[in-house]
Amino acid sequence: MDNSADTALSGSRPGDTQDLVLVGGGLQNGLIAMAVLDRHPDARLTLVERGATLGGNHTWSLHSGYLPEGADRWVRPLIAHEWPRYQVMFPGLSRTLDHPYATIPSDHFHAVLSDRLAAAPNATLHLETEATAVHAESVTVRSAGGDLRAIDTQLVVDARGPAHGEHVQQAGYQKFVGLEVELEKPLDARAATTADLIDATVSQEFGYRFVYTLPLTPTRVLVEDTYFDDEPTLDIAPVRERVLAYAKRRGLTVAKVVREEHGVLPMPWRSNLTYSTRSPLIAGFAGGWFHPATGYSVPVAARLADHLATHLKSSEGVFGPAYRALVADQERQVHFGHLLNELLFTASKPKERWRIFAHFYGLPDPLILRFYGLAMTRADRLRFFMRRPPPGVKYRKAMTILPAWLAR
């Protein structure tokens, strides 16, 4: 099995037809590869990634639960850090939820996924390789050296990230800068085993803003400043300074910055998205398989991965009734996420947006977890509003939005 980025692309032999070609080496296709190889160890699978490593420079997080049955077996190896509890803080509200919270750092993701592909007899990984043409039954790729080659396959999954999300028509943006830092002094036992998921007691002049602090080890912490804004531009330097200032206020003495991550995630409320009904299957953000209101998309990506693994070689096929049911449920969940985004960005004053999330964290634990898992029931959705918009939302503006959304 070829696991290199060689210009010759000497993986599967010319003329071989793959079961599956995955375009893009991010979270979605990584989970698909793990799920497929778990169920079909001999699957003929090719993963193509234009970067030098899989996963880019990200930290994916998840609230435990709401993964497909049996998925823990192939998701668990990707998890590098887990905490038995997490806490949130808003003005007038502080709450600890005794529910596990976990992260998948991109360096760990790369190491585990690369090893899994290397161990599979018919799997191929091509790094530093760009897909120049994606068709239903073939993908044309160009290596770092400029060589072109077509790979034939029965199914293509294209998951190349938000840049390919041309379906977004109206959106706000979740912007973040995170610093992984080494501390001069270790954390105490409680701090080392608790994820500070939301601290929204910080200044809200930038719109809804919070900082989260994840203790990776007693002396290494990820501190990330996140804020929701109307514009997609991100000025990294001042946000970086905010992160360091916050760490100092928290009593965290930074010895050195080990790593930095940053990004801008669209939070849409209007979209012309159409879910794929044939190969190539557009997945990840571009295909609508994400959580539009939070960015917590591991459960969603895992559901699609589990479906593909289950039906890749079934008589029903990948795009059969089970897929249509999965799409229908995802559309219902995304519809509610779009409603929340529209209320947040068009019916709330920026400095008051935090009140919506404080209201949310006053709801029962199971509802909160189902929201993050994108598995809300109709009762959950109605409970969220309690017959009127959440605090912080302009009532008259909301009344021009809610009836149309809730009637759909």
N, C-alpha and C positions, 0 to 999 in steps of 0.2 A: 504494500500500500504506500503510495507516495504522499508524504505529509509535508512537502516543501513548497517554496515559492519559486522553484526553478523555472527559467524561461521556457524550457522545453515542454512544460506541462505534461510530464510523462506519467500521468495517473492511469486511468482506464484506457484500454487499448483501442486504437481506431476501429470503428465499426461496432463497438460495444454500445448497447442501449442501457442507460441507467434506469433504475426504478424511480429515482428522484434526484433532481438538481435543485439545490438551495442557493439562491442568489442573495448575498449579504450575510455577514457573520455576526449579527447582533443577537439580542435576546430571543426574538421569535424563532429564527432558524436554528439557534443553538438548542432551544428546547425541542424543536421538531427533530433534530438529529438525535438527541438523547432519547426521546420517546420511541422513534422508529427503530433505533438500534437495540433498545431494550426489548421490543416486541419481535423484531426481525433482525437478529444479529448478522445474518448474511445478506442483508439488503444492499443493493448496488446504489450507493449514495455518494453524490459529489456536492461539496460545499465550496462556494467561490466567494472570496473576500478581497476587496481591493486594498485593504490596509495590511500592515505588516503583522498585526495581531488580531485576534477575534475579540469582539466586544467593545472596541474603542477604549475610551477612558470614562467609565461610568460606574455608578453604584446603584444597582437595582435593589429595591426593598420590597418586602411582603409581610403581611399579617398572616400568620399561620392559619390554615383552613381554606376551604373553598377551592382546593385543587381537585381535579378529577380523581376518582377512586383508583388507587394504585400509583398515582403520579409521584407520590413522595419518594418512591424507589429511584426515579431518574432525575427528580428535581433536587433531592437532598444532597447529592455530591457537589452540586454547584454552590451550595450555601457555605459561606466561610465564617459568618458570625451570627449568633442568635442570642436573644435576651429573653428572660422569662416574663418581663413586664415592660410597659412603656408609660410615660407620663406626658400630659399636655398642660399648658398654662396659658390662660387668657386673663385679661383684667377682670377680677372678680370670680374667676373659676380656675381651680387647680384640681386635676384628676389623675389618678393612676389606674391603669387598666391591667389586670393580671392576665395578660394574654401574650403569647410569644410573638416576637417581632424578629425578623431575620434580614440579612443582606447578602447579595451576590456581587462582589467586586469584580470588575472586568479582568484584572490580572488572574484571579482565581478561576474565573469563567474560562479564560483562554487556556490555562494549564489543564483543567479537567476535560474540557471539550476536545482539545488537541489530543490528549492521551486516549480518550474514548474513540476518536476517529482512527487513531493509529492502531488501536487494538482490533478494529473491525476488519475482517479479511477483504471486504469489497467496498470499503469506504475510501474516499479521496478528498483531501483538503488542498485547495490552491489559495495561497496567500499572495498578496501583491499582484492580484489578478483582477482585471476589470471586465465586467459583462458589457459588451458593446451592443449586443442585440439579444433580446429575450423573446422567444416565440413559444407556442404551445408545446412543441415537442423537441425543441433544441435551444441551446444557449451558446452564443458566440462569445468567446472570451479572448482577452489580450493580456499576455504576460507582461511583467516588468520590462522584459527585453524587446517587446513589440510583436512577438509571434501571435498569430491569430489561429484559433481552432474552434470548431463547432462540436458541442457535446450533445448527442442525441439522448432523449429521455422520454419516459412515459408521462411524467408530471414535473412541472416547474413551479416552485414557490419563490416569488419575488418579494423580499422583505428588506428593501434598501433604506428604510428610515423616513423621518419626517420630510426630508428634502423632496421626496417623491409624493408627498401628500397634496396633490393638486386639487383634491376635492374640497379643501377648506375654502369657504367663501367669507365668513365672518368669524373672528376669533379674538380672544384676549391671549395673554402669554404668561406662562410661568417661567421665571428667570431665576437662575441660581449660580452661586459661586461657592464651592466647598474646598476646604483645606484639610488635608490629613496631616496632623501635627504630632510631633514627639514632645512629651511633657518632661519637665525637669523633675517633677515629683509624681509618684503614682496616685491614682484615684483611690478613695476609700471603697470598701467592699460594696456598699449600696450603689454608689455612683458607677462602679465598674460593671454592675449587673443590671442597670436600668437604662433603657434608651429614652433620651429626652426627645420625643418626636416633634413636639411643637412648643416653642416658647414665643407666643404672640404678645408678650408684655413689652416687647421692643417697640421703638418708634414706628408708627403707622403712616408716616408722611409719604411713603412710597406706594401707598395702596396696601392691600392685605400683605403683611410681611411676618415671617416667623423665622426662627433659627432652630435647627435641630442639631443635637449632639449625640454621636454614637460612639461609645467606648469600645474600640476594637481590641485593645489590650489594656491593662492597668496604666500603661504609660503612652498609649497611642490612641488618638481620638480624631474622628471626622467631625468637623464643625462646618455647617453649611447654612448660608443665608439665602433664603428663598423669598421672592415677592411676586405678586400677580399684578401685571401692568397692562395698559392698553396698547403699548407699542413694543415691537420685537427687538429693538436695539438694546444691547447689554454693554454697559461701560464697566469692564471687569475691575479696574484698579480701585475705585472707591468702594466697591462691594467687598473686595479682598481686605481692605482696611477695616471695614465694618466687622468682618469675621474676626480679625485679630483683636479688635477692640472689645468685642463681645466675649471672647475667650478670656481676656484680661479681667473683665468685670466679673466673670464667673469664677475667678480665682485659679484659672488654668494658666500656668507659667509655661509658655511655649519655648522649647529648646531649639527646635528647627521645624520648618515646613518640609514634609516628606513628599507630598503630592498635591496637585491642584486639579479640580474638575470644574467645569462650568457648562452651561447650556441654556437654550431657550426652547420651551415646549409649547406648541400651539394648544390653546384650550377653546375649541370651536363651539359655536352654537348654530351656525348655518353651514350646510355642506351639501354637495351634490354627489355624495358617495353612493356607489353601486357595488355591492358585494360580488365577488367573482362567482361565476357559475361554471367555469371551465378553466383548464390550464391556459395560461399561467395563473396560478392563484396568487392574488396580491394580498400580502399579509402584513402584520405589524401595523404601524401607524397609517401607512398609505392605504392599507386595505380595510381600515376600520376596526382592527383587532387591538384595541387599547382602551384605557379608561380615560374618557375625555375630561373629567372633572378633577382628577388627582394625578395622573401619570403612573399610578400603581397598576401596572399591566401584566404582572407575572401570572395571576390566575387566568386572565383572558388568553394570554399567549399559550398557557399550559393546556387550556381546553381545546384550542385549535390543534396543538401538537398531539394531544391524546387522540383526537378524532382522526387525524391523518395516519397515525400509527395503527389505529384500529382498522381503518378502512382502506389502507393503501393497497392491499392485495385481496380485498373482499369482493364478493360477487356484486354487492350493492354499489361499490365504487366510492370514491372520495366525495363526489358531488351528489350523492343520493339523498333519500329522505332524512337521514340523520344529520347531514350537513345543513339541509334547509331548516331543520328545527333549531340547530345551533345558531344559524344566522338570524332566525326570527327572534330568539331570546336575546342575542347580542344587540339587535336593533332596538328592542324594548329598553334595555339597560342604557344604551347610548343616548336614546331619546331623552331620558331623565337627566343624564349628565349634561346634555346640551341645554336643557331648561335651566339647570343650576348655573351654568356658565353665563347664560344670557341675563339672568337675574343679577349675578355678581358684577358683570361688566357694564350693563346698561341701566340697571335699576338701583344701583347702590353707589353712594358717595365713596370714593377711594378710601378715605380715612375711617369709614364705617364698615368696610367689608368684613373685617374680622368678626363682627357680631354674628354673621351668618354661621361661621364655623364654631363660635362659642355656643350658639344655639344647638348646633348639630351634636356637640359633645355633651350636651345635657340629655340626649336621648339614650335609650337602653343600649347596653353593650352589644347584644346580638345584632341590632339594627346597624350600629356603627361598623361592625365587622362585615356584615353583608354588603354595606355600601362600598367598603374598600375592596371587597371581593367581586364587585360588580355582579351581585346576585340578589338584588333587592326585590322584595315582593310588592304587589300592588298596595297592600296594607302599609308597608314601609314607606312607600312614596307619599301616601296620604298622610301618614303620621308626621312626616317631615314638615308639612305645612300647617297642620293643625287648624285648618280652615282659614288661615290667613298667612301672608308672607312672613318669613323669619325676621327677627329684629335687624335693623340696618338697611332693609329694602324699602324703597320709596313705594308707598302703598298704591298711589294712582298709577304709577308707571308699571308696577307689577300686575295690576288688574288689566292692563292692555296686553300683557304677555301670557299670564297663566291660563285664561279660558281656552285660548287657541291650542296651547300645548296639552292641557289636560283632556281636551276633546279628542285628541288624536289616538 
